Amino acid sequence: MNKALFTAALAGVIATGFSAAYADDSKMMEGQAKCYGIAKAGQNACANASGSHACKGQAKVDNDKGDFVLATSADCAKAGGSDKAM
């Protein structure tokens, strides 16, 4: 396999992966927003506001004011969360 063909194939695989990840995120977020302060330990959606971790599922305690889950505004308010990190 020549180098140009390999490079083109690799670029295609990477682009497909990025577009698939973006598509999944946009579906998940439709009608939802970040809701801080209601995530259970290990169930946060992404990095926290303080920067102590950078990934989904790394919240160490329940209801950390810097960790969020995705929720509708109504569900967030019912659960006692906030749209801003506290």
N, C-alpha and C positions, 0 to 999 in steps of 0.2 A: 504494500500500500504506500503510495507516495505521500510526502509530508503535507502537501496542499489539500489532498483529499481527507486525510486524517484530521487536519485542523478545521476544515469545513464541517465535518461530521461532529466533531467535539463541540464546536460552536452551536450547532443545531440542537444537540442534546442539552446543553446548558440553557439555551434560550427557551426550550420547551419546558424545562424544569422551573425556570423563573416564572413563565407565564402561567403554568399550572398552579404554582403556589399563590400567585397574585389572584387568580380566579377564585381559589378556595377562600382566601381572606375576604374578598369583596362579597361573596355570598354570605359568609358568616356574619359580616358586619352590617348587612342590610337591615336597617331599622334599629340597630344597636349602637351603643357607644360605650366608652370606658366608664366603669362604675367602681370607684375606689372605696376601700374599707369594708368590703363584704366577702372577699375571696377567702376560702378556707385554705389551710396549709396544704401545699402541693397542688392547688387547683387554680392558681393565677393564670391570666391569659398571656402575659409577656413580662418584659423587664419591669422592675418597680421604679418609682419616681426617684428614690435616693441613690440608685445605682448599685445597691448591694448585691444584686443578681441581675442577669441579663436574659433569662430564658423562662419560657412557659413551665409551670409546675415546680418552680423553685421557692415559692413562698414558704417560710419557716413556721409562721404562726397564723392562726385564724384572724381575720378582720384587721390585718395590718393596713394602716392608713395610706401606705404607699403602693400597695398591690391592687390590681384591678382585675375584674372579669368583664366580659361583654354582656350588656343587658339593655333592655329598653329603658327609657327614662322612667316610665311608670314602675317597672319592677325594681329599678335601682332605688327609687324613693321609698317604695314599700319596705325594702330590706334595710333601709337606714343608711344607704351609701351616698356618695357624692360624685359629681362629675369632675371634681378636681382633687388632686392628691392633698391630703391634710397634713 
